[in-house]
Amino acid sequence: MNTWPVLLLLLGVAVVLAWGARRIHVPIPIVLVLGGLALAFVPGLPIVEVEDFLQAQRQMRDIFLHVIALARRLGFAPAAAQVNR
């Protein structure tokens, strides 16, 4: 099973839920828990195993590290590290 579409779906749902929580002035963690409970009862959603998440986490880490290495080679520094002169 391909994990990326499911991860993107969950990320999108989390963003929408967090946005909605801010709009109605409810703590975000409460809305995320309720949204997760609601998603758990939706029939037909694929089952994602922990191994898939761990593999996706390793892939994301590798991509992130490559982006940082490329940025450093090109001379970009984080905004917090730059000195205003």
C-alpha positions in Angstrom: 0.0 0.0 0.0 1.3 3.5 -0.9 1.5 5.6 2.3 1.9 9.0 0.8 -1.7 9.7 -0.3 -3.0 8.6 3.2 -0.4 10.8 4.9 -1.4 13.8 2.7 -5.0 13.2 3.4 -4.4 13.1 7.2 -2.3 16.2 7.0 -5.0 18.0 5.1 -7.7 16.9 7.5 -5.5 18.1 10.5 -5.0 21.5 8.8 -8.7 22.0 8.1 -9.6 20.9 11.7 -7.0 23.3 13.2 -8.3 26.1 11.1 -11.9 25.4 12.0 -10.9 25.2 15.7 -9.4 28.7 15.5 -12.5 30.0 13.8 -14.8 28.7 16.5 -12.5 29.5 19.4 -12.1 25.9 20.6 -8.7 24.5 21.7 -7.1 22.8 18.7 -6.1 19.5 20.5 -9.8 18.9 21.4 -10.9 19.3 17.8 -8.0 17.1 16.5 -9.0 14.3 18.9 -12.6 14.5 18.0 -11.7 14.6 14.3 -9.5 11.5 14.8 -12.3 9.7 16.5 -14.6 10.6 13.6 -12.1 9.4 11.0 -11.7 6.1 12.9 -15.4 5.3 12.2 -15.4 6.1 8.5 -15.8 2.9 6.5 -13.5 2.1 3.6 -10.5 4.1 4.8 -7.2 2.2 4.3 -5.5 0.7 7.3 -2.0 2.2 7.7 0.4 0.1 9.7 3.1 1.6 12.0 5.9 0.2 9.8 4.5 2.3 6.9 4.6 5.4 9.1 8.2 4.7 10.2 9.3 4.2 6.6 7.6 7.5 5.6 9.2 9.2 8.5 12.7 8.0 7.4 12.0 9.2 3.9 10.8 12.6 5.1 13.9 12.9 7.3 16.2 12.1 4.4 14.4 14.7 2.1 14.7 17.3 4.9 18.4 16.6 5.5 19.1 16.9 1.7 17.3 20.2 1.5 19.3 21.6 4.4 22.5 20.3 2.9 21.7 21.9 -0.4 20.7 25.2 1.2 24.0 25.3 3.1 26.0 24.6 0.0 24.2 27.5 -1.8 25.0 29.8 1.1 21.5 30.2 2.6 21.4 30.6 6.3 18.4 30.4 8.6 16.8 33.8 9.3 17.6 33.4 13.0 21.3 33.0 12.2 21.6 36.1 10.1 22.9 39.2 11.7 21.3 42.6 10.9 24.0 45.1 10.0 
